[in-house]
Amino acid sequence: MPETAMHLAVEAEPDTVYTAISTTEGMRGWFTTTTATAAEGVDGLHEPAFPGVPEPWRLRVTEAGPERRLVLAGPNGPWTGTEQTHELPARPEGGITLRFPRSGFPAVDDVHRDFTYGGATTFVRLKSYAETGEPALLFTA
């Protein structure tokens, strides 16, 4: 099964980045405001919606915690069978390195390519939001 692995330096505290990826308010600052919700904790659902997409994507939280690791599994839509891991190790010079491996895509096809590119561009917005506190959105309600 194809995997992708990305990382990005973020000049923000681990708590700031973790809140941005694990809460409704945080997700609405960099991902989408179109009925985006994120239930915190294991077995919670992240349900971002996007203009023109008929139903929200559903991502189940399979790991979450103070060690600054969030793992989401995709039970529907293009995420079916995938796992997304967010790791936030501290950097010695300050800030964190956001590590984002994804696994479980059935093939290296256009869906895989779209989500690889989308993930990369989305995390640039996450970086901006975490570092400035200002929303950095592509999709809004």
Buried (B, 14 or more C-beta within 10 A) or exposed (E): EBEBEEEBEBBBBBEBBBBBBBBBEBBBBBBBBBEBBBBEEEEBBBBBBBEEBEEBBBBBBBBBEEEBBBBBBBBEEBBBEBBBBBBBEEEEEEBBEBBBBBBBBEEEEEEBEEBBEEBEEBBEBBBBBBBEEEEBBEBEE
